[in-house]
Amino acid sequence: MALRIPQGTQMLKDGYKHLQGVDEAVLRNITAVHDLSEITRTSFGPNGRNKIIINHLEKLFVTNDAATIIRELEVVHPAAKLLVMASQQQEAEMGDASNLVSIIAGELLQKAEHLLRMGLHPSDIVQGYEVASAKALEILEELSVEEIKSVQTKEDLFKAVRSSIAAKQYGNEDMLTDLVCEAAIAVMPKDASNFNVDNVRVVKIMGSSLYESRVVKGMVFGRSPEGVVTNAKKAKVAIFTCPLDVAQTETKGTVLIHNANEMLDFTKGEEKHMEQMLKGIADAGVKVVVTGNGVGELALHYLNRFGILVVKVLSKFDLRRLCRVTGATALARVGAPMAEEMGFCDIVESVEIGGDRVTVFRQEEEISKTATIVIRGATQNHLDDVERALDDGINVIKALVKDPRLVPGAGAAEMELLKRLLAVGEKTPGLNQHSIKKFAEAFEVIPRTLAENAGMDATEVLSKMYASHHADDSGVMGVDVESESNGLIDAHGAGIYDVLAAKSHAIRLATETAMTVLRVDQLIMSKAAGGPVAPKQKQHWDED
């Protein structure tokens, strides 16, 4: 049979979208990425605005955390998705400064658009951006003004963590930074490079006010023990993922009872079997049982009789974490655990926080130390937002362990980068100089955004910053968001710092994203899979 050749020069199946050239592909991609970065830009800094986001599951988020905003927005544009991936990578790697990635990437592409309209080829722009990025990272190393001497002291940690938390919870930063530093020092191993972020947990208990929040050494679960036993010391721990209850058969059965004795003996076998199982657990020396499911009344009766403390933990993540802390293995069947399957905990106790009773697992050993920050607050959304701020603070400490250097915050480091990169651009021959200068100008977006979000006159603030940064090379003058007269602040003197590692990582990721988008010259999209969508029924539709 002869092959049917389509008429004309159609190469792809029907339904394909094919965009190419600077106008159709490159500029459209730049617009998409810039639009996404504009969404998060207004949430940047201590005066950043909150967004209300309702995701596809109708869950409500009220937050100014860029990582959460970008994660919950269902971005479909392929170029904007690249920015989402870069931002998520920054969040996974550094835990902070994900907004910086999206703002700088959006601004770099905005500047690239001017160059494209001037007639530069995308390849020339990419080449210039590569040179400028390498130079920017070199200059950033020179801008370090402070170094954390020891991550074991509260004063040193406070310097670095405070500005990260102030960007999310402005006004409460001192109190929350205290909590983060206290929890981090409680779990900090002798060799700081082994610091594990997972050892600091956050538990949210509704009610009271934020100022009632505190750090509890150990793991806290927001419910009291199930039985009458409420504390245990130097206890062996058995952890089960299955319910502690009488096993139910999968099929229905009918039991025929002939006389009263059979009626009395009917449940005795079941009770004996349950007693034997739990006696085996008690004989193994277990004093604490943790279950990831329900506890039956009969099982609870025997556990109380044997003096075993029972805790119900419904989150499988918390169960895993508890397994790691106690050294236990989670068992999927009820029965006496073997010696290597049991864990050990120094103290298990029930404590009252506010009006709620909680259970605390505390270890005295260094390897499995944990600390829990118990936060109080009026609404669930507020508690969630505070938790995100605390997570950022804890991640800053993780970054400090790798690299203890700090650069001045409040937009001072970016302004100094701009000044020094412009000088490099002036000395560079050829077409690269245009790209390097535009790359430098892109950093102006950070102090400008800080000023705009604080309700200041951005033009006046920037002109003052240009003047002060060109007057000397200290590079420490930043935006004073508390000023009434569009003033500046000495970031180093005021103790406003950014972590150098997080900032350099953000610049690297933002540049790579911008260059990836600029290298694209065609978009080829196939038709989405699936048949026609069924029409929605009208609301008051009936049979007639």
RASUL-V554587 format. One record per pair of residues at least 4 apart in sequence whose C-alpha atoms are under 7 Angstrom apart, sorted by the first residue. I is the first residue (numbers start at 1). GAP is how many residues later the second one is. Records with the same first field share a line. If there is no record, write none. Layout:
I = GAP + GAP
This chain:
6 = 4
12 = 4
15 = 511 + 512
16 = 508 + 509 + 510 + 511
17 = 507 + 508 + 509
18 = 505 + 506 + 507
19 = 5 + 6 + 503 + 504 + 505
20 = 4 + 5 + 501 + 502 + 503
21 = 4 + 5 + 500 + 501
22 = 4 + 5 + 499
23 = 4 + 5
24 = 4
25 = 4 + 496 + 497 + 498
26 = 4 + 492 + 494 + 495
27 = 4 + 86
28 = 4
29 = 4 + 50 + 488
30 = 4 + 79 + 80
31 = 4
32 = 4 + 47 + 48
33 = 4 + 46 + 47 + 50 + 73
34 = 4 + 72 + 76
35 = 4
36 = 44
37 = 4 + 65 + 66 + 69
38 = 4
40 = 4 + 26 + 59
41 = 62
42 = 6 + 7 + 411
43 = 5 + 6 + 7 + 21
44 = 4 + 55 + 406
45 = 122 + 405
46 = 120 + 121 + 122 + 124
47 = 406 + 407
48 = 16 + 405
49 = 15
50 = 12 + 13 + 14
51 = 11 + 12 + 13
52 = 9 + 10 + 11
53 = 7 + 8 + 9
54 = 4 + 5 + 6 + 7
55 = 4 + 5 + 17
61 = 320
62 = 319
63 = 322
64 = 104
65 = 4
66 = 4 + 32 + 33
67 = 4 + 20 + 21 + 24 + 31
68 = 4
69 = 4
70 = 14
75 = 5 + 6
76 = 5
77 = 4
78 = 4
79 = 438
80 = 4
81 = 4
82 = 4 + 431
83 = 4 + 19 + 430
84 = 4
85 = 4
86 = 4 + 423 + 427
87 = 4 + 11 + 14 + 15
88 = 4
89 = 4
90 = 4 + 5 + 8 + 416
91 = 4 + 5 + 7
94 = 301 + 305 + 408
95 = 297 + 300
96 = 296 + 299 + 300 + 406
97 = 4 + 405 + 409
98 = 4
99 = 4
100 = 4 + 406
101 = 4 + 405 + 406 + 408 + 409
102 = 4 + 408
103 = 4
104 = 4 + 338 + 339 + 406
105 = 4 + 405 + 406 + 408 + 409
106 = 4
107 = 4 + 335
108 = 4 + 331 + 334 + 406
109 = 4 + 405
111 = 4 + 327 + 331
112 = 4 + 13
113 = 4
114 = 4
115 = 4 + 5
116 = 4 + 5 + 6
120 = 4
121 = 4
122 = 4 + 396 + 397
123 = 4
124 = 4 + 307 + 308
125 = 4 + 310
126 = 4 + 389
127 = 4 + 305
128 = 4 + 304 + 307 + 308
129 = 4 + 306 + 307 + 310
130 = 4
131 = 4
132 = 4 + 304 + 307
133 = 4 + 378
134 = 4
135 = 4
136 = 4 + 281 + 285
137 = 4 + 367
138 = 4
139 = 4 + 278
143 = 264 + 270
144 = 261 + 262 + 263
145 = 261 + 262 + 263
146 = 259 + 260 + 261
147 = 257 + 258 + 259
148 = 8 + 256 + 257
150 = 6
151 = 5 + 6
152 = 33
153 = 4
154 = 4 + 27
155 = 4
157 = 4 + 24
158 = 4 + 19 + 23
159 = 336
160 = 337 + 338 + 339
161 = 4 + 16 + 232 + 235
162 = 4 + 11 + 12 + 15
163 = 4 + 333 + 334
164 = 228 + 229
165 = 4 + 8 + 12 + 224 + 225 + 228
166 = 4 + 7
168 = 221
169 = 4 + 220
172 = 4
173 = 4
174 = 4
175 = 4
176 = 4
177 = 4
178 = 4
179 = 4 + 35 + 36 + 194
180 = 4 + 210 + 213 + 214
181 = 4
182 = 4
183 = 4 + 17 + 32 + 188 + 189 + 190
184 = 4 + 16
186 = 185
187 = 12 + 182 + 183 + 184
188 = 4 + 7
189 = 5 + 6 + 177
192 = 209
193 = 208 + 209
195 = 203
197 = 197 + 198 + 201
199 = 170 + 171 + 172
200 = 170 + 171 + 172
201 = 170 + 171 + 172
202 = 170 + 171 + 172 + 185
203 = 169 + 170 + 171 + 172
204 = 170 + 171 + 172 + 179
205 = 170 + 171
206 = 170 + 171 + 172 + 173
207 = 169 + 170 + 171
208 = 4 + 168 + 169 + 170
209 = 167 + 168 + 169
210 = 165 + 166 + 167
212 = 164
213 = 161 + 162 + 163
214 = 159 + 160 + 161
215 = 156 + 157 + 158 + 159
216 = 155 + 156 + 157
217 = 145 + 153 + 154 + 155
218 = 142 + 143 + 144 + 145 + 151 + 152 + 153 + 154
219 = 141 + 142 + 143 + 151 + 152 + 153
220 = 138 + 139 + 140 + 141 + 152
221 = 137 + 138 + 139
222 = 136 + 137
223 = 134 + 135 + 136
224 = 126 + 133 + 134 + 135
225 = 5 + 84 + 85 + 86 + 134
226 = 84 + 85
227 = 73 + 77 + 82 + 83
228 = 76
229 = 75 + 78 + 79 + 80
230 = 79 + 119 + 120
231 = 78 + 117 + 118 + 119
232 = 55 + 115 + 116 + 117
233 = 113 + 114 + 115
234 = 111 + 112 + 113
235 = 51 + 52 + 53 + 109 + 110 + 111
236 = 49 + 50 + 51 + 52 + 106 + 107 + 108 + 109
237 = 49 + 50 + 51 + 52 + 91 + 105 + 106 + 107 + 108
238 = 48 + 50 + 51 + 52 + 90 + 99 + 104 + 105
239 = 50 + 51 + 52 + 89 + 90 + 91 + 92
240 = 50 + 51 + 52 + 90 + 91 + 92 + 93
241 = 50 + 51 + 52 + 89 + 90 + 91
242 = 49 + 50 + 51 + 90 + 91
243 = 48 + 50 + 51 + 52
244 = 50 + 51 + 52 + 55 + 90
245 = 50 + 51 + 54
257 = 5 + 6
258 = 4
259 = 4
260 = 4
261 = 4
262 = 4
267 = 4
268 = 4
269 = 4
270 = 4
271 = 4
272 = 4
273 = 4
274 = 4 + 25
275 = 4 + 27
276 = 4
277 = 4 + 58 + 59
278 = 4 + 25
279 = 4
280 = 4 + 55 + 56
281 = 5 + 54 + 55 + 56
282 = 4 + 24
284 = 52
287 = 21 + 22
288 = 20 + 21 + 22
289 = 19 + 20 + 21 + 22
290 = 20 + 21 + 22 + 23
291 = 20 + 21 + 22
292 = 20 + 21 + 22 + 24
293 = 19 + 21
295 = 4 + 5
296 = 4
297 = 4
298 = 4
299 = 4
300 = 4
301 = 4
302 = 4
303 = 4 + 5
304 = 4
313 = 6
315 = 4
316 = 4
317 = 4
318 = 4
319 = 4
320 = 4
321 = 4
322 = 4
323 = 4 + 5 + 6 + 7
324 = 4
325 = 43
326 = 17 + 18 + 19
327 = 16 + 17
328 = 13 + 14 + 15
329 = 12 + 13
337 = 4 + 5
338 = 4
345 = 16 + 17 + 18
346 = 16 + 17 + 18
347 = 14 + 15 + 16
348 = 12 + 13 + 14
349 = 10 + 11 + 12
350 = 7 + 8 + 9 + 10
351 = 6 + 7 + 8
352 = 4 + 5 + 6
353 = 4 + 5
363 = 5 + 6
364 = 5
365 = 4
377 = 5 + 6
379 = 4
380 = 4
381 = 4
382 = 4
383 = 4
384 = 4
385 = 4
386 = 4
387 = 4
388 = 4
389 = 4
390 = 4
391 = 4
392 = 4
393 = 4
394 = 4
395 = 4
396 = 4
397 = 4
398 = 4
399 = 4 + 102
400 = 4
403 = 98
405 = 94 + 95
406 = 91 + 92 + 93 + 94
407 = 6 + 90 + 91 + 92 + 93
408 = 4 + 5 + 68 + 83 + 84 + 88 + 89 + 90
409 = 4 + 69 + 82 + 87 + 88 + 89
410 = 68 + 69 + 81 + 86
411 = 4 + 35 + 36 + 67 + 68
412 = 4 + 63 + 64 + 65 + 66
413 = 4 + 62
414 = 4 + 29 + 30 + 32
415 = 4 + 28 + 29
416 = 4 + 53 + 59
417 = 4
418 = 4 + 22 + 23 + 25
419 = 4
420 = 4
421 = 4 + 16 + 19
422 = 4 + 15 + 18
423 = 4
424 = 4
425 = 8 + 11 + 12
426 = 7
428 = 4 + 5
429 = 4
432 = 4
433 = 4
434 = 4
435 = 4
436 = 4
437 = 4
438 = 4
444 = 4
445 = 4
446 = 4
447 = 4 + 32
448 = 4 + 10 + 14
449 = 4
450 = 4
451 = 4 + 5 + 6 + 7 + 28 + 30
452 = 4 + 5 + 6
454 = 27
456 = 30
457 = 4 + 29
458 = 4
459 = 4
460 = 4 + 26
461 = 4 + 25 + 26
462 = 4
463 = 4
464 = 4
465 = 4 + 12
466 = 4
467 = 4
468 = 4
469 = 4 + 6
476 = 14 + 15 + 16
477 = 11 + 12 + 13 + 14
478 = 10 + 11 + 12 + 13
479 = 8 + 9 + 10
480 = 7 + 8 + 9
483 = 4
490 = 4
491 = 4 + 5
492 = 4
499 = 4
500 = 4
501 = 4
502 = 4
503 = 4
504 = 4
505 = 4
506 = 4
507 = 4
508 = 4
509 = 4
510 = 4
511 = 4
512 = 4
513 = 4
514 = 4
515 = 4
516 = 4
537 = 4
